């Protein structure tokens, strides 16, 4: 096929044409940003859902209008109008993201720019026409996703998990469109067909779709983080049922786990989580002043009374007596060759068990003799610092 058989001599002509396409797309993105800002501020068509419909009409006008010199200014005007109203139509998503975390917008915008440039360069540097096969695959996946969502809405099958997967699948489709559209534009240019306005509109839509789904994914993940609560300094006799009962006074508890003197509680909404944190932080619970805060990836190290530090998820230990570990934190899953007659045991823990084991290492008097006669030595990365001494692992007195 001629589409996939570009001549190398066409490359300069194609590159010059692509410069015009990307320049027009960049100006269109400015109109999209203005439309989004106006919609969020409520200065024009406040809380109106007509923006997307108007943008669709403008895109249809560009598509069906002949790409002649006489129509060039009109089509560019339609492109700028479509860009403005595409940005305006995103106001519900943008408002939701700003309410959760305003930094989501700039993070996703930067991420979209990086990803779009990377995939565009990948399409332009790949073998000509090598991604054109994606057209059929994209349409097939889009049809399957649409049918699955429709089935779920009508009959409740296959399950609500489709709504969780949908943003990620849609993001993958948008990225595939970048590869396909970029090579299609270059292929058509090499064959003599040029429509800078329509091609800029195609790439603009790809960019906006990537941005939309990145914002949706990050907003959803941030909302989940806001409903997860870390509870530190729990009394030794506390169990999950007692902790759940304490938090159920402030809303619906969807999940509750208690580990070694700390726990995690999941509330149904962010508002309930905020109320629980406000009312329960630093209260006296069964003789212990508990710490209640939003859960982070750090697992509340300061609330455990130790310094923050990263711990590998593969947690090796060196022990004099392996039976000391049984029943305290988790079972031993692997054993390697002894080092100076010390059996080298390796456990694989999730992050919650990591925190439990590390807390015990620093707080449990039974495992506190690190320098003199170490019984329990967690294997950190070389950059991790001891909470007690402030020295790195490679400077410490390991038994080997």
C-alpha positions as CSV (number, residue, x, y, z in Angstrom):
1,X,0.0,0.0,0.0
2,X,1.1,3.5,-0.8
3,X,0.2,4.6,2.7
4,X,2.9,2.7,4.4
5,X,5.5,3.2,1.7
6,X,6.8,6.7,2.2
7,X,9.8,7.8,0.4
8,X,12.6,9.2,2.6
9,X,12.7,12.3,0.4
10,X,9.2,13.2,1.6
11,X,10.5,13.6,5.2
12,X,11.4,17.3,5.0
13,X,8.0,18.2,3.5
14,X,6.2,16.1,6.1
15,X,8.2,17.8,8.9
16,X,7.3,21.2,7.7
17,X,3.7,20.4,7.5
18,X,3.7,18.9,11.0
19,X,5.2,22.1,12.3
20,X,2.1,24.0,11.0
21,X,-0.2,21.4,12.5
22,X,1.4,21.5,16.0
23,X,1.6,25.3,16.0
24,X,-2.2,25.5,15.3
25,X,-2.8,22.9,17.9
26,X,-0.8,24.8,20.4
27,X,-2.8,28.0,19.8
28,X,-6.0,25.9,20.1
29,X,-4.9,24.7,23.5
30,X,-4.7,28.2,24.7
31,X,-8.4,28.7,23.8
32,X,-9.1,25.4,25.7
33,X,-7.4,26.7,28.8
34,X,-9.4,30.0,28.6
35,X,-12.6,28.1,28.2
36,X,-11.8,25.9,31.3
37,X,-10.9,29.0,33.3
38,X,-14.0,30.8,32.4
39,X,-16.2,27.8,33.2
40,X,-14.6,27.2,36.6
41,X,-14.9,30.9,37.5
42,X,-18.5,30.9,36.3
43,X,-18.0,34.0,34.1
44,X,-19.7,32.6,31.1
45,X,-22.5,29.9,30.8
46,X,-22.0,29.0,34.4
47,X,-22.7,25.4,35.2
48,X,-23.9,24.8,31.7
49,X,-23.6,21.4,30.0
50,X,-23.9,22.9,26.5
51,X,-20.2,23.4,26.0
52,X,-19.5,19.8,24.8
53,X,-22.5,19.9,22.4
54,X,-21.4,23.2,20.9
55,X,-17.8,21.9,20.5
56,X,-19.2,18.8,18.7
57,X,-21.1,21.0,16.2
58,X,-17.9,23.0,15.5
59,X,-15.9,19.9,14.9
60,X,-18.6,18.6,12.5
61,X,-18.5,21.9,10.7
62,X,-14.7,21.6,10.2
63,X,-15.1,18.0,9.0
64,X,-17.7,18.6,6.4
65,X,-16.5,22.0,5.2
66,X,-14.2,21.8,2.1
67,X,-10.6,22.5,3.0
68,X,-10.1,25.3,0.5
69,X,-8.3,28.6,0.8
70,X,-11.6,30.5,0.9
71,X,-12.8,28.5,3.9
72,X,-9.5,28.5,5.8
73,X,-10.3,31.4,8.1
74,X,-13.8,30.1,8.8
75,X,-12.5,26.6,9.7
76,X,-9.8,28.1,11.9
77,X,-12.4,30.1,13.7
78,X,-14.5,27.0,14.2
79,X,-11.4,25.2,15.5
80,X,-10.8,27.9,18.1
81,X,-14.5,27.9,19.1
82,X,-14.4,24.1,19.4
83,X,-11.3,24.4,21.6
84,X,-12.9,27.0,23.8
85,X,-16.1,24.9,24.4
86,X,-14.2,21.7,24.8
87,X,-12.4,23.3,27.7
88,X,-15.7,24.8,28.9
89,X,-17.4,21.4,28.9
90,X,-14.8,20.0,31.3
91,X,-15.9,22.2,34.2
92,X,-17.6,19.4,36.3
93,X,-14.4,17.3,36.2
94,X,-12.2,20.3,36.9
95,X,-14.3,21.5,39.8
96,X,-14.4,18.0,41.4
97,X,-10.6,17.8,41.1
98,X,-10.0,21.3,42.6
99,X,-12.2,20.4,45.5
100,X,-10.1,17.3,46.2
101,X,-6.7,18.7,45.5
102,X,-6.0,21.8,43.3
103,X,-2.6,20.5,42.4
104,X,-4.2,17.7,40.4
105,X,-4.8,20.1,37.5
106,X,-1.2,21.2,37.0
107,X,0.1,17.7,37.6
108,X,-2.1,16.2,35.0
109,X,-1.4,19.0,32.5
110,X,2.3,18.5,32.9
111,X,1.9,14.7,32.7
112,X,-0.3,15.0,29.6
113,X,2.2,17.2,27.8
114,X,5.1,14.8,28.6
115,X,3.1,11.7,27.5
116,X,1.8,13.4,24.4
117,X,5.2,14.5,23.3
118,X,6.7,11.1,24.0
119,X,4.1,9.2,22.1
120,X,4.2,11.6,19.2
121,X,8.0,11.3,18.9
122,X,7.6,7.5,19.1
123,X,5.1,7.5,16.2
124,X,7.3,9.8,14.1
125,X,10.6,7.9,14.7
126,X,9.0,4.5,14.2
127,X,8.8,2.7,10.8
128,X,6.4,4.6,8.6
129,X,2.9,3.2,8.9
130,X,3.8,0.7,11.7
131,X,1.0,2.0,13.9
132,X,-1.7,2.3,11.3
133,X,-3.0,-1.2,12.2
134,X,-4.2,0.3,15.5
135,X,-7.2,1.8,13.8
136,X,-9.1,-1.5,13.7
137,X,-8.0,-2.5,17.2
138,X,-9.0,0.9,18.7
139,X,-12.5,0.6,17.3
140,X,-12.9,-3.0,18.5
141,X,-11.8,-2.0,22.1
142,X,-14.1,1.0,22.1
143,X,-17.1,-1.1,21.0
144,X,-16.3,-3.7,23.7
145,X,-16.0,-1.0,26.4
146,X,-19.2,0.7,25.3
147,X,-21.2,-2.6,25.2
148,X,-19.8,-3.6,28.7
149,X,-20.8,-0.3,30.3
150,X,-24.3,-0.5,28.6
151,X,-24.8,-4.0,29.9
152,X,-23.8,-3.0,33.4
153,X,-26.2,-0.1,33.4
154,X,-29.1,-2.1,32.1
155,X,-28.7,-5.5,33.8
156,X,-26.0,-5.1,36.4
157,X,-23.5,-7.4,34.6
158,X,-20.6,-8.0,34.7
159,X,-20.1,-5.9,37.8
160,X,-19.3,-2.4,39.1
161,X,-15.6,-3.1,38.5
162,X,-16.1,-1.9,34.9
163,X,-16.5,1.7,36.2
164,X,-13.1,1.4,37.9
165,X,-11.4,-0.1,34.9
166,X,-13.0,2.3,32.4
167,X,-10.8,5.4,32.9
168,X,-7.6,3.3,32.5
169,X,-8.9,1.6,29.4
170,X,-10.0,4.9,28.0
171,X,-6.6,6.4,28.7
172,X,-4.9,3.6,26.9
173,X,-7.2,4.2,23.9
174,X,-6.4,7.9,23.9
175,X,-2.6,7.1,23.9
176,X,-3.2,4.6,21.0
177,X,-5.0,7.4,19.1
178,X,-1.9,9.6,19.4
179,X,0.2,6.9,17.7
180,X,-2.4,6.2,15.0
181,X,-3.3,9.9,14.3
182,X,0.3,11.1,14.1
183,X,1.3,8.4,11.6
184,X,-2.0,8.8,9.6
185,X,-1.4,12.6,9.3
186,X,2.2,12.1,8.1
187,X,1.1,9.4,5.7
188,X,-1.6,11.5,4.1
189,X,0.8,14.4,3.8
190,X,3.3,12.2,2.0
191,X,0.6,11.3,-0.4
192,X,-0.3,14.9,-1.1
193,X,-3.4,15.3,1.1
194,X,-3.2,18.2,3.5
195,X,-5.8,19.6,5.9
196,X,-4.0,21.4,8.6
197,X,-7.2,22.5,10.5
198,X,-8.7,19.0,10.7
199,X,-5.4,17.4,11.6
200,X,-4.8,19.9,14.4
201,X,-8.3,19.2,15.6
202,X,-7.6,15.5,15.7
203,X,-4.4,15.9,17.8
204,X,-6.2,18.5,20.0
205,X,-8.9,16.0,20.9
206,X,-6.2,13.3,21.6
207,X,-4.5,15.7,24.0
208,X,-7.7,16.7,25.8
209,X,-8.8,13.1,26.2
210,X,-5.5,12.1,27.8
211,X,-5.8,15.1,30.2
212,X,-9.4,14.3,31.0
213,X,-8.8,10.7,32.0
214,X,-5.6,11.5,33.9
215,X,-7.6,14.0,36.0
216,X,-10.4,11.5,36.5
217,X,-7.9,8.8,37.7
218,X,-6.0,11.1,40.0
219,X,-9.1,12.6,41.5
220,X,-10.6,9.1,42.2
221,X,-7.3,8.0,43.8
222,X,-7.1,11.1,45.9
223,X,-10.7,10.7,47.1
224,X,-9.8,7.2,48.2
225,X,-6.8,8.5,50.1
226,X,-9.0,11.0,51.9
227,X,-11.3,8.3,53.2
228,X,-8.5,6.2,54.7
229,X,-7.6,7.1,58.3
230,X,-4.5,6.1,60.2
231,X,-4.9,5.5,63.9
232,X,-1.7,5.4,66.0
233,X,-0.8,4.7,69.7
234,X,-3.7,2.2,70.2
235,X,-3.9,0.4,73.5
236,X,-2.5,-3.1,73.5
237,X,-5.8,-4.7,74.2
238,X,-7.7,-3.0,71.3
239,X,-9.3,-5.0,68.6
240,X,-10.9,-4.2,65.3
241,X,-14.5,-4.4,66.6
242,X,-13.8,-1.8,69.3
243,X,-12.0,0.5,66.9
244,X,-14.9,0.2,64.4
245,X,-17.4,1.0,67.1
246,X,-15.5,4.2,68.0
247,X,-15.5,5.4,64.4
248,X,-19.0,4.4,63.5
249,X,-20.3,7.3,65.6
250,X,-19.1,9.6,62.8
251,X,-20.2,7.7,59.7
252,X,-20.1,4.4,57.9
253,X,-17.0,2.3,58.3
254,X,-16.3,0.2,55.2
255,X,-13.1,-1.4,56.5
256,X,-11.2,-1.6,59.8
257,X,-7.9,-3.3,60.5
258,X,-5.8,-3.3,63.8
259,X,-2.2,-4.3,63.7
260,X,0.5,-3.9,66.4
261,X,-0.8,-0.9,68.3
262,X,-2.0,1.0,65.2
263,X,-4.7,0.5,62.7
264,X,-6.4,1.7,59.5
265,X,-10.1,2.8,59.2
266,X,-11.8,3.4,55.9
267,X,-14.9,5.7,56.0
268,X,-17.5,5.8,53.2
269,X,-17.0,9.5,52.4
270,X,-14.2,12.1,52.7
271,X,-16.5,14.3,54.8
272,X,-17.0,11.5,57.4
273,X,-13.3,10.9,57.5
274,X,-12.6,14.6,58.2
275,X,-15.2,14.7,61.0
276,X,-13.8,11.5,62.6
277,X,-10.3,13.0,62.5
278,X,-11.4,16.3,63.9
279,X,-13.3,14.6,66.8
280,X,-11.0,11.7,67.7
281,X,-7.5,12.9,67.2
282,X,-5.6,13.0,70.6
283,X,-8.5,11.7,72.6
284,X,-8.0,9.2,75.4
285,X,-9.1,5.8,74.2
286,X,-8.9,2.9,76.8
287,X,-6.1,4.6,78.6
288,X,-4.0,5.6,75.6
289,X,-4.0,9.0,73.8
290,X,-4.5,8.0,70.1
291,X,-3.4,9.8,67.0
292,X,-5.9,10.0,64.2
293,X,-4.9,11.4,60.8
294,X,-5.2,10.8,57.1
295,X,-3.3,7.8,56.0
296,X,-0.2,8.3,53.8
297,X,2.3,6.0,52.2
298,X,4.6,6.6,55.2
299,X,2.3,4.5,57.5
300,X,2.4,7.1,60.3
301,X,6.0,6.5,61.5
302,X,6.0,9.4,63.9
303,X,2.8,8.3,65.5
304,X,4.5,5.0,66.2
305,X,7.2,6.9,68.1
306,X,10.0,6.3,65.5
307,X,11.5,8.3,62.7
308,X,10.3,8.0,59.2
309,X,12.2,5.7,56.8
310,X,11.7,3.5,53.8
311,X,11.6,-0.2,54.3
312,X,11.8,-2.7,51.5
313,X,8.8,-4.9,50.9
314,X,11.1,-7.9,50.9
315,X,12.1,-7.8,54.6
316,X,15.1,-10.0,55.4
317,X,16.0,-10.6,59.0
318,X,19.0,-12.0,60.9
319,X,18.0,-13.9,64.1
320,X,19.7,-15.9,66.7
321,X,16.6,-17.9,67.4
322,X,14.1,-18.3,64.6
323,X,11.4,-19.4,66.9
324,X,11.3,-15.9,68.3
325,X,9.6,-14.7,65.1
326,X,6.8,-17.3,65.1
327,X,3.5,-16.0,66.2
328,X,4.8,-12.4,66.7
329,X,4.5,-10.8,63.3
330,X,4.3,-13.4,60.5
331,X,5.6,-16.8,59.5
332,X,9.1,-17.3,58.1
333,X,8.7,-17.9,54.3
334,X,12.3,-18.6,53.2
335,X,15.7,-19.5,54.7
336,X,19.1,-18.9,53.1
337,X,22.6,-20.0,53.9
338,X,23.9,-19.1,57.4
339,X,26.2,-16.2,57.8
340,X,28.7,-16.7,60.6
341,X,26.5,-19.4,62.0
342,X,23.5,-17.0,62.0
343,X,20.6,-18.3,60.0
344,X,19.5,-15.8,57.4
345,X,15.7,-15.7,57.2
346,X,13.6,-13.8,54.7
347,X,10.0,-12.7,55.1
348,X,7.8,-11.1,52.6
349,X,5.5,-8.6,54.2
350,X,2.9,-6.2,53.0
351,X,3.4,-2.6,54.1
352,X,1.1,-2.9,57.1
353,X,3.2,-5.8,58.5
354,X,6.3,-3.9,57.7
355,X,5.2,-1.1,60.0
356,X,4.2,-3.6,62.7
357,X,7.6,-5.3,62.6
358,X,9.6,-2.0,62.5
359,X,7.6,-0.6,65.4
360,X,8.3,-3.7,67.5
361,X,12.0,-3.4,66.6
362,X,12.2,0.0,68.1
363,X,9.6,-0.2,70.9
364,X,9.7,-3.8,72.1
365,X,12.3,-4.3,74.8
366,X,12.6,-7.9,73.8
367,X,14.1,-6.8,70.4
368,X,15.9,-3.7,71.6
369,X,19.5,-5.0,71.9
370,X,20.8,-4.0,68.5
371,X,24.4,-2.9,69.3
372,X,25.3,-5.4,72.0
373,X,23.6,-8.6,71.1
374,X,21.3,-8.2,68.1
375,X,18.4,-10.6,68.0
376,X,16.4,-8.9,65.2
377,X,18.0,-6.8,62.4
378,X,15.8,-5.6,59.6
379,X,17.6,-5.2,56.2
380,X,17.1,-1.7,55.0
381,X,18.3,-0.1,51.8
382,X,21.6,1.7,52.1
383,X,19.9,5.1,52.2
384,X,17.7,4.3,55.2
385,X,18.7,5.7,58.6
386,X,18.3,4.2,62.0
387,X,15.8,6.1,64.0
388,X,17.8,5.7,67.2
389,X,21.4,6.4,66.0
390,X,20.9,8.3,62.8
391,X,23.6,6.2,61.1
392,X,23.2,4.4,57.8
393,X,23.1,0.7,57.6
394,X,26.5,0.3,56.0
395,X,28.0,2.2,59.0
396,X,26.3,-0.1,61.5
397,X,27.7,-3.1,63.4
398,X,26.0,-5.9,61.4
399,X,27.0,-9.4,62.7
400,X,28.4,-10.2,59.3
